[in-house]
């Protein structure tokens, strides 16, 4: 017996039939050469899970938490890994700001390196920084 395959059954067709209330066996009967277990597997990856809505609501907070976790472990990482962590934190920060509705306007990018032995808050206003604990400032 040959396995059922149907390259013509694209994701949009599967989703449309699923959203129309068709079960996997009904979709199998409609499309022909595609097994219901394959349909189930493909639909699993195409349809939102129950947690998707929760994630969408809390996405900005999730990005903020990812930043916090990365920063908390960054001092334990070798210097070679810290630049990648800093880049990831920056990306998560940008995504968080977009989610909070702040967007990516034309604010200048200011990179500040703080020399301190203890954890510092990542977000500081530039006018509140002490010049004694800044080793470099680079604006782009």
C-alpha positions, 0 to 999 in steps of 0.5 A, spaced: 500 500 500 502 506 498 502 512 503 497 517 501 500 524 499 497 530 496 502 536 494 496 540 492 493 540 499 496 547 501 496 550 508 490 555 506 486 549 504 487 545 510 485 551 514 479 553 510 476 546 511 478 546 518 475 553 520 469 550 516 468 545 521 470 539 518 474 534 522 480 531 519 477 524 516 472 529 513 478 533 510 481 526 508 475 524 504 474 531 501 482 532 499 483 525 497 490 522 497 492 525 504 492 521 510 488 524 516 494 523 521 498 528 516 492 533 516 492 533 524 499 534 524 499 540 519 493 543 523 497 542 529 502 547 527 497 552 523 492 553 528 493 557 535 493 554 541 490 556 547 496 559 550 497 563 544 492 569 546 495 569 553 502 570 549 499 575 545 496 579 551 502 578 555 508 579 549 511 585 552 512 583 559 514 576 556 520 580 552 521 584 558 522 578 562 527 575 557 531 581 557 531 580 565 533 573 565 539 574 560 542 580 564 542 576 570 546 571 567 550 575 563 555 576 568 556 569 569 558 568 561 565 569 558 566 576 555 566 573 548 558 571 549 556 578 552 556 581 546 551 576 543 547 577 550 547 585 549 545 584 542 539 579 544 537 584 550 537 590 545 532 586 540 528 584 546 527 591 548 526 593 541 520 588 540 518 590 547 517 597 546 513 596 539 508 591 543 507 597 548 506 602 542 512 606 543 514 604 536 521 605 533 521 612 531 527 616 530 530 616 536 538 616 536 541 610 538 545 611 544 550 606 547 552 606 554 557 602 557 557 602 565 563 600 569 560 597 576 561 591 580 554 590 581 547 589 577 545 596 574 538 597 571 539 597 564 534 603 562 537 609 565 535 616 563 542 619 559 541 626 564 541 621 570 548 618 569 554 619 573 560 621 568 564 617 573 561 610 572 561 611 564 567 608 560 564 610 553 558 613 550 557 612 542 551 615 539 549 613 532 
